[in-house]
């Protein structure tokens, strides 16, 4: 009887030890995932803060990998490198064409940010601004949803934009797609040379 109780006790202790070890290993793995997600969240918040300030082009571009995959769903535009993305955004070439309503204004407001693993989904809106002297305002919404996928070094490897553009831009996109197909690059986007 004592031997049976000792074996049962030993089995119980062994089972508990295995359970504690397995639990500890799982916790370590979960901690690593949580640490990485926190790092992704922090990098994404820094990215959107830089985007909102819209003053430091080099810092903004430093968040991306050279082999970035970029897609703008509304514009039906897909680009496969950072240099093409730079040609699309080209803040460094705007001069005084872009102006905020006032110097400290944020270019965009972030309303929500969700992180799962290495993927970030962000929602917000672009604030009114002047472009070529014309006020670009919120009459038509100016909301956005941006998905970012980060690599293990916290660089953006993929970005997918859903931007709410003005009716003229939407009409131009529809006409371009009807006339030239969905893969056609807009006439205003010069991808003939790498800068």
MARKOLTI-333270 format. One line per 8 residues: number of its first residue (from 1); their letters; for each residue x, y, z of C-alpha. Coordinates in Angstrom, 3 decimals. Layout:
NUM> A> X,Y,Z | ...
//
This chain:
1> XXXXXXXX> 0.000,0.000,0.000 | 2.828,2.379,0.909 | 4.614,1.478,-2.334 | 1.436,2.224,-4.341 | 1.039,5.601,-2.620 | 4.714,6.426,-3.215 | 4.400,5.598,-6.923 | 1.208,7.671,-7.188
9> XXXXXXXX> 2.867,10.557,-5.377 | 5.932,10.267,-7.616 | 3.738,10.254,-10.730 | 1.874,13.282,-9.455 | 5.119,15.176,-8.687 | 6.550,14.189,-12.092 | 3.343,15.284,-13.847 | 3.409,18.612,-12.027
17> XXXXXXXX> 7.077,19.128,-12.881 | 6.409,18.427,-16.574 | 3.415,20.739,-16.497 | 5.430,23.548,-14.864 | 8.315,23.128,-17.339 | 5.936,23.105,-20.306 | 4.134,26.137,-18.910 | 7.406,27.958,-18.417
25> XXXXXXXX> 8.532,27.200,-21.976 | 5.212,28.388,-23.370 | 5.404,31.540,-21.284 | 8.897,32.301,-22.583 | 7.677,31.929,-26.190 | 4.631,34.108,-25.447 | 6.871,36.712,-23.808 | 9.049,36.813,-26.941
33> XXXXXXXX> 5.976,37.302,-29.170 | 4.654,40.019,-26.859 | 8.073,41.739,-26.791 | 8.225,41.705,-30.606 | 4.665,43.010,-30.914 | 5.495,45.802,-28.462 | 8.569,46.686,-30.530 | 6.431,46.698,-33.716
41> XXXXXXXX> 3.828,48.891,-31.987 | 6.485,51.334,-30.826 | 8.083,51.525,-34.297 | 4.678,51.985,-35.945 | 3.766,54.807,-33.563 | 7.113,56.498,-34.312 | 6.453,56.042,-38.036 | 2.988,57.627,-37.862
49> XXXXXXXX> 4.328,60.482,-35.725 | 6.964,61.168,-38.391 | 4.283,60.906,-41.080 | 2.052,63.316,-39.105 | 4.857,65.881,-38.754 | 5.637,65.590,-42.497 | 8.885,67.513,-42.181 | 11.718,64.933,-42.203
57> XXXXXXXX> 11.777,63.105,-45.542 | 14.946,61.107,-44.772 | 13.616,59.905,-41.422 | 10.298,58.966,-43.037 | 12.075,56.912,-45.722 | 14.341,55.250,-43.131 | 11.414,53.166,-41.843 | 11.304,51.190,-45.119
65> XXXXXXXX> 13.327,48.395,-46.675 | 14.706,48.909,-50.175 | 12.595,46.015,-51.484 | 9.351,47.494,-50.126 | 6.112,46.272,-51.650 | 3.620,49.170,-51.757 | 0.016,49.061,-52.876 | -2.578,51.837,-53.011
73> XXXXXXXX> -5.914,50.061,-53.404 | -7.946,53.126,-54.400 | -5.432,54.329,-57.007 | -4.937,50.779,-58.326 | -1.208,51.268,-57.958 | 1.392,48.679,-56.997 | 5.115,49.421,-56.594 | 7.932,46.973,-55.851
81> XXXXXXXX> 10.733,49.082,-54.373 | 11.499,51.966,-52.076 | 12.825,54.164,-54.917 | 9.485,53.817,-56.766 | 7.633,54.594,-53.549 | 9.793,57.709,-53.142 | 8.849,58.768,-56.689 | 5.181,58.334,-55.679
89> XXXXXXXX> 5.349,60.319,-52.399 | 8.214,62.700,-53.396 | 7.974,65.120,-50.478 | 11.601,65.994,-51.096 | 10.696,67.533,-54.474 | 7.603,69.500,-53.452 | 9.247,72.708,-52.354 | 6.434,75.030,-51.252
97> XXXXXXXX> 3.718,73.165,-53.136 | 2.573,71.498,-49.887 | 1.755,73.739,-46.915 | 0.046,73.017,-43.630 | -2.743,75.282,-42.401 | -0.381,76.364,-39.593 | 3.230,75.296,-38.803 | 2.493,72.937,-35.878
105> XXXXXXXX> -0.456,71.227,-37.551 | -0.256,67.458,-37.818 | -0.640,66.221,-41.385 | -2.692,63.302,-40.132 | -4.470,62.136,-36.999 | -4.195,58.507,-35.977 | -7.455,57.192,-34.505 | -6.616,53.543,-33.950
113> XXXXXXXX> -3.679,51.194,-34.274 | -3.895,47.402,-33.981 | -0.861,45.114,-33.921 | -0.817,41.367,-34.474 | 2.598,39.788,-34.829 | 4.491,41.852,-37.401 | 1.381,43.439,-38.960 | -0.100,46.829,-38.091
121> XXXXXXXX> -3.503,48.160,-39.120 | -3.921,51.902,-38.611 | -6.955,54.113,-39.173 | -7.167,57.880,-39.180 | -7.694,60.966,-41.274 | -5.607,63.475,-43.183 | -5.986,67.059,-41.999 | -6.706,69.941,-44.420
129> XXXXXXXX> -3.684,71.435,-46.195 | -2.771,73.651,-49.118 | -1.329,72.229,-52.311 | -0.289,74.585,-55.099 | -2.194,77.285,-53.228 | -5.486,75.345,-53.243 | -7.072,74.230,-49.989 | -7.446,70.462,-49.811
137> XXXXXXXX> -10.115,70.061,-47.145 | -12.271,67.405,-45.545 | -15.385,67.977,-47.648 | -14.941,64.463,-49.054 | -13.622,62.786,-45.899 | -9.868,62.235,-46.202 | -9.940,59.057,-44.100 | -7.312,56.338,-44.427
145> XXXXXXXX> -6.548,52.796,-43.411 | -2.928,51.728,-43.745 | -1.570,48.221,-43.239 | 2.129,47.845,-42.531 | 4.105,44.614,-42.324 | 7.465,44.803,-40.536 | 10.450,42.484,-40.904 | 12.503,41.117,-38.000
153> XXXXXXXX> 14.646,44.291,-38.031 | 11.522,46.480,-37.664 | 11.701,47.810,-41.219 | 8.537,48.089,-43.286 | 8.544,45.434,-46.001 | 4.934,45.928,-47.123 | 2.434,48.789,-47.035 | -1.148,48.725,-48.258
161> XXXXXXXX> -3.076,52.005,-48.330 | -6.803,52.587,-48.507 | -7.018,56.347,-48.881 | -10.146,58.404,-49.359 | -9.271,60.617,-52.327 | -11.205,63.521,-53.792 | -13.742,62.838,-56.597 | -11.385,64.174,-59.307
169> XXXXXXXX> -8.654,61.710,-58.350 | -11.149,58.843,-58.298 | -12.485,59.811,-61.725 | -8.942,59.980,-63.147 | -8.166,56.535,-61.695 | -11.302,54.999,-63.207 | -10.557,56.549,-66.615 | -6.927,55.371,-66.511
177> XXXXXXXX> -7.986,51.824,-65.673 | -10.665,51.800,-68.412 | -8.317,53.178,-71.059 | -5.000,51.538,-70.157 | -5.824,48.657,-67.814 | -5.426,48.154,-64.092 | -1.656,47.716,-64.219 | -1.039,51.042,-65.970
185> XXXXXXXX> 1.028,53.564,-64.038 | -0.575,57.041,-63.784 | 0.840,59.573,-66.260 | 1.950,61.859,-63.406 | 4.150,59.144,-61.836 | 7.615,59.127,-63.424 | 9.274,55.741,-62.898 | 11.640,56.096,-65.841
193> XXX> 14.706,56.552,-63.677 | 15.899,55.698,-60.209 | 16.740,58.697,-58.016
//
